[in-house]
Amino acid sequence: MNKVTLKIKVLLDEMGKAEKKVAHWILEHPGEILPLSIVELAEKATCSEATIFRFAQHLGFTGYQELKIALARETKSAIVNAHMTAEDSAFEIFEKVCNDIYCSLERTKKVLDPDVLQAAADSVMAAGKTIVMGLGNSAAVAQDAAHKLLRAGYTAFAYTDNHMQMIAAAHLNPGDVAIGISHSGSSKDVIEALQTAKEHGATTICITNKGKSPIQKHSDLVLYTSSEETQYNILALNSRIAQLSIIDALYYHIVYQQSPKTLPSIEDTESSLKTKKY
């Protein structure tokens, strides 16, 4: 028996009624927790998200994500990628990465709502200011989004520090836009910053994987990705490509819709960078 499961059984009698629901569900469904967000587990265990958070802390973890990673490791779930092996050559792994990315993009096309994507583009085009927030793997995506919008002449900033995210969100106004990027949809700092942005009247947009998650509660517009890796990869690496594809789609649509503004800005950007290249 793995250590986490053993600890659950040892502490079971000390748990409250609601926490016991979580414990029994995990014990009765070994290996099934990895693809579940905290919202989805709460539904399955018929309890609140706060109960799951307390349950994780009761076991000595900082929160649900740490508990989930520990359980995944001990049930021998493939933490890196279930499709790859140590026997694969570098090029064979490259081919598998390409296949995973292709599948993620195709799955994302099926779950991405065209009307929501259009509404997100319209909101950014009309915004006085756009902030994009992400942590961990999503930080690079946030920086890419702000970089593209800035080159096109829009006032855009990327924040990848949790304190700066909250400060920036607190200074938004009606008509501004806040975009939060989180594959799991459970990044507490990004969610809280989106909540603050919404309270200040900004339009809030999230890019997250398909499924119920806390980030949706504070998002006016939800742009879904869909990656099979959620079933086996705690790092969610190739889903980043799906997130970047959504950003690229928003960028190109904005550029062509607002070409009198964006094209001169792009030309000015390229001209200003000429001295930076040999």
N, C-alpha and C positions, 0 to 999 in steps of 0.2 A: 504494500500500500504506500502511495507517495505521501510526503510529509504534510502537504496542505490538506489533503483529504483526511489524514490521521488527526490533524489539529482540529478540523471541523468536528470530527466525531468526539474528540476529547472535550471540546468546549460546548458541545450541543446543549447539555443540560443547563448551562449558564445563560443561554441566549433567551431573548424574549420571544414571544409568539411569532411576531413578524419575521424576525431574523431566522427562526427555525424553518420558515417556509423557504427562504433562500437556501439554507443548508440542505434541506431535503431535496430540493430541485437539483442542486449541484451533485449531490451524492447519487441521485437516481438517473442522472444524465451525464455520465463521465465523458469528457472530451467534447461536449456540445456547447460550451460557453464561449469559445473563441470568436465565432462570427457575430455574437450578440452585443449590441450596444447596451448601456445601462438601462435605457428605456425599455428595450425588448426583453431583457431579463426580468425587469420589474413586472411586466405583463405576464410573463410565463410563470413567475413565482407568486403572482397576485399580491404584490406588495408595492411600496413606494420606492422611488429612486433613493431617497434619504436612508431608507432601511438598508439598501444594498451597500451604500457608502459606510454606514455604521457597522454592518456585517464585516466588510473588508477591514475596517480599523480594529474591530474586535479580534481579528486574526493576526493583527500586527502589520497590516499593509497601510500605505498612505491613502489608498483609494481603490476604486474598481479596476482601473487599468493595471495596476501593479498586481492585484489578485489574479486577474485574467492571464497575465504573462506567466506568473508562477504556475498556475494550473496547466497552461499550455505546455510549458517545459516539462512538467512532471508526468503528463500524459503522453509525452513523446510526440506532440504535434510538431510539424515541421515549422520552425520559427523563421527560417530564411526563405525557402521555397521548396514546396513538395515535389515539384517537377524536376528538380536538379539533383545530381548526385556527385560525389567526389570523383567518380570515374569519368565524368563528362570533360571533354576538352574545352578550352576557352571559347573556340568557335561554336561548339555545340551549345554551350551556355548562352552565347550571343543569339543563336537561332531561337532558343527557348524564350529568351527575354523578348525578342521580336514577336513571337507568337503570343506571349502573354499580353504585350502591349496592344497588339491587334485585337485580341479578344476583349480587352478592357474598353477600347474605343468603340467597338461594335455594340457592346452591352450598354455603354453610355449613351450612344445614339438612340437606343430604345427607351431609355428612362428619362432623358432630358426633355422637358416640356418646352416646345417651341415658343409658346406664348409667354412663358416665364422668362426665357432667354431674351426675347424681344423687349419685355418690360424692363429687364435689367439693363440692357443697352440704352433704352430710352432714358432711364433714370440717371445713368452715368453721363449721357450727353447733355442732360439738363442740369447737372449738379454744379453747385458753386465750388465744391471741393469733394474729392473722393479719397478716403483712406482705405488701405488694404492691410489686413492683419492675418498673420499666420505664425505658428510656432513649430519647431522641429522640422520635419520634412516639408511642411507647408510654408515655411518661411521663405524658401527660394521662390515658390510660386507667387507669393505676395509681392516680393521684390520685382519679379518679372512683370507682373500686372501694372504696378505703379510706374515702372520704367517705360513700358510701352505707352501708357496714357500720357506721361510727361513728354515723350518725344512727339506725340501728336498734338501737343499744345494744351493739354488739360492740366489742371492743378490736382496733382495726385501724390500721395505719400504712402510709403510702406512702413509698417511698424512690426518689428519682430521681437520686441522686448515687452514683457507683460505690463510693466509700469507705464511705458510710453503709449501702449495701446489704450490704457484707461484714460490717460491724460488727454490724448488726441480725441477720444470719443466724447469726453466731457466738454470739449470745445466745438463740437459740431452744432449746426443750426438746421432748421427746416430747409429742405432743398439740397442739403449735402447728402452724401452716400457713404455708408460704411460696409465694406465687404469683409466677411470673415471666412477663412479657409481652414477646414478641419476634416480630414478623411473620416475620423471616428465620429465626429459630431459631438465629442465629449470633452474638448479642450476647454477647461474651466475658465481660463483667463480670456480666451477669445470670446467665449459665450458672454461673460460678464461685461466685456467691452462693448459687444453688440447690444446688450441690454441697455447700457448707459447711452449709447448712440441713439437708440430708439426712444429713450426717455427724453432726449434733447431734440426730437423731431426729425432726425435724419432717417432716410430710407435705408433699411438694413437688408443685405443680401448675403447668403451663405453658399459656399460650394462644399458639398459633403457627399459621402457615399449614400446610396439609396438605402432606406430603412429608417425607422423611428430613432431619433436621437435628440438630446437636449437643445442643440443649437437651433433647431427649427422653431422652438418656442419664441425666440426673439428675432426671427428673420421674416421680413415682409415677403421676400422672394427666395425660394430655395432652388438652387441649381444642382441637380443630382449627377454624380458619377456612378458607375457600377463596375466593380472590379471583383473578379472571382477570387483574387488573392485574399480578400477579407476572410475567406474560409480557412486559410492556412498560414497567412503571412502577417505577423503582428506588426511588421515594419511598413506594410502598405507601400511598397516602392513603385511598382509600375502604375499605380493609380495616379501618381503625380503627373504622368503624361496626359491622362484624361483631364485633370484639372488645368494643365497648361493649354490643352486644346480648347477648353471652354474660354479661357482668357484670350487666346488667339482669335477665336470666333467673334468675341465681343470687340476686340481691337479692330479687326478688319471691317466689321460692320460699321463701327463708329467712323473709321477713316473714310469709307466710301460714302456714308450718309452725310458727313460733315466735311466733304472734300474742300470747299472754299476756305475752311479754317484749318483743317488738319494737314493738307498737302503742303502749304507754305511753311507750316511749323516743322514738318518732317524735313523739308528741304533746308530750313534754317539750322535744324539740328545736325544734319549731315555736313553742312558747310562749316559749322563751328567745330566739328570733330576732325576736319581734314588735317589740321596741324598735329593731331595725335597719332597719325599713321605715317609710316615711311613710304 
